[in-house]
Amino acid sequence: MSPRSDPDALSRPDDHIYAPERKPDASVTQPKLGVVGWLRFAWRQLTSMRTALLLLLLLAIAAVPGSLVPQRSSDPNGVTQYFADNPDLAPVLDGFQMFDVYTSAWFSAIYLLLFVSLIGCVIPRTKHHFDALRARPPRTPVRLSRLAGYTERPLAGFETAHGASSTSSAADAAIDRAAAELRRAGYRVERYDMRGEASVSAERGYLRETGNLVFHTALLGVLVAVGIGGGFGFSGQRVVVEGQSFVNTLAAYDSFNPGRFFDDTTLDPYRLSLGELDAVYETRNQEAIGQPIDFTAHVSVQAKGGDSEPGVVKVNAPLRVHGTDVYLLGNGYAPTITVRNPDGEVVFTDAVPFLPQDANLTSIGVVKVPDGLEEQLGMVGFFYPTQTTLGSGAYTSSYPDLVYPVLTLNVYQGDLGINEGTPTSVYTLDPSSMEQLTGGSTGVESIELMPGETVELPNGLGSVSFEDVSPDAGDPDAAEGDYSQSVSRFASFDIHDDPSQGWVLAFAVLIVAGLLVSLFVPRRRMWVKAARRPDGTVVLEYAGLARGEDPGLEEAVAAFADRHANPAT
């Protein structure tokens, strides 16, 4: 539009630039970014705070499957059982690395993107914050009346209080006093004189941005500590029966999951012995009879060349020994079973852990006798702490404690499949190369034993005994029918070593501290100016500006104005 055709041309400034006329059908031409431009755009999007928060939320969501399905790193037996229980679904989940969530490609990609995004966020903001800390507070705006909390106070009080000889000296005294008061209140102050008007500019709350940077830097530290520090640790599982012990060596673990950078020479060879496992069950509430209340493992720890020291391991209360945390994962019964050959010689005796199958500790276990008999012998057993017969005739346990313990065994004879050196689980028996002698379709009743009883094996193979391990076993004066200590218990321990725990705790504390500071420290600016009016009078103007949410700004400006404008108070 030209000046001649513009009816408002007289009201526009002389240096107004008129945009060139554009035809109605003309299209807007967008600039081409090119490869470098697209890379710069992608980097800016990745390093934005919005993307960092989105990736943090995505990382939390991605960790959910790790708590829904067993992980090979912490529960390899659970993964095997999951494949057995879900033969169709398990391979599909395994294809998506659901059993290795925390080492999967997709979880690592989110983790690394979050790591890069936080670095790209923190470094530029730290530089900007450092520059801002060294910069002077901004100049006083010309029109303070446009800002929040604007208020005025007369200058007359300063003329009287300070004995100023003129209005100018009173204004200087007022501004000097405002600067001193603001400095005492924690503000960074700078005095300005513009157009004959003295003013002071003050700002505070840079600690808010400091807390924000501490929060994000500590979050980055957590990622580094977990990602790298955890690689030097390990997690191992071991089942220990009462009265037995294990030494903290690689070969002693039932399962062992080392970190990427773990060195087995760093293991501290201490011995952990399980003295007694106490279990407390609900007995009063009829709606929760048999529910576990507390489990306590009484252990002793002995270092190489040192004395034995007692300790206690409880659920959610690990024992810290020699740099490792010992957790109590589970427990159950370990019946002591003895097998003798036809000549009465002992060919097998051991406390065999039976794995619980329900809340009342109906348990299943396997006994393998590879030597001492004409053929190898295997037995699959069920243990019932309090045996009860169902309407169908099947046995079950009605209470998890030892009230009426019964052990049943199905006997197999043949090849156990261990002669070739192929590793097999001690909790499973492959009967494909064996002949079943009792139970099932054999027509021979399963062997049934109570503590202290012995029964002959079929086909003259010998005998099997269910040993009574209570301290008063064999004592004629002992209370009859008391089985409370007749069967040993076992405890499943998880020994965990994570060198990054201390660092993670320190960074977590910094995260909380930085977050609190960034939330509750207001960042604000405040100005005080001695403004001269057209009639020659001078008034004190006060105003503030919030850098973010600051609902108390107007009240703070008014309170400072009242305090400053009345020096006598």
Summary of the structure (lengths in Angstrom):
residues: 569
radius of gyration: 39.7
end to end distance: 62.5
largest distance: 127.2
contacts: 1631
relative contact order: 0.13
helix: 34%
strand: 30%
